[in-house]
Amino acid sequence: MKKKAPCGIHLVLNGWCRLFALVDAVAEALGFNVLSQMDESLARQLVELGYRGTGEVVKREDFEARKAAIEIAMLAERTQKKHTERGRDTGRGRSSSPWGARCGTQSQDPGIMTRAKGRRSTTEPPRTLTSAGKDLQDNFLKALALREEDNRNGKVSTVIFIRDRNSHGQEVSGYIDYAHRLKIEDFEVYFSGKRRLLPKPTDMSFYNWDSHIAVCNSTPNYQVIADNPEGLLFKYKRDRKILNVDSKTLPGDNSTRTPIQTELYIQAVIFDHISRRKT
């Protein structure tokens, strides 16, 4: 039976995962007793800086950022496969969405009664997502819908930046912990278009450009670091990684920054972070 060739994402990630082994190999190849007098860390740094290199030199920060983006894509691919298999079992169609079939109908399988070692347990049906079945036209709402399930189950933590005018015509901006807001608020009104999602004084960060009111709040997922001289930082509590929201620098380990072209807001940016700590 002919083996299925791995997809491009897996090839790229597997290649990057061998980066450090390759660095060691090249460092050893430099040899000729030149590097024998150096410690291992110094030899690795020389290779990373491109000494005697013939290919593209990738900085460590760029490598981490690209790796995080690939892992997010792979997570989406696995979720899509799961939904595809579920769709086959239930007779429903498949979705080509890279984050899985989150914009269509969700499985409504009833609870299943099972017996294990004489004890009776009930498997509850999966919760219907608030974005399910909605005809979403704007890119911002589509982006939130694609991330809803992964934020509910903790696979991905998304921080949303929004800048726009409130109902009083005042310009406001702020950072929203998407997973936290999903738990304490019904997003049906946002996905149905009845209300616009805007930052509140209770969110991670809120600033009113007219009244100059600035508020910062830590959430169950993030600790706000507001006294940093380089700008606002958020520490993810599960793995203690720092999310840097400055557009002039990389967002941090296992994090990505995605500007959203939207007609609903003056500016919208989505930050995705994958935790390294197992749930």
Summary of the structure (lengths in Angstrom):
residues: 279
radius of gyration: 22.9
end to end distance: 37.4
largest distance: 72.1
contacts: 745
relative contact order: 0.11
helix: 32%
strand: 20%
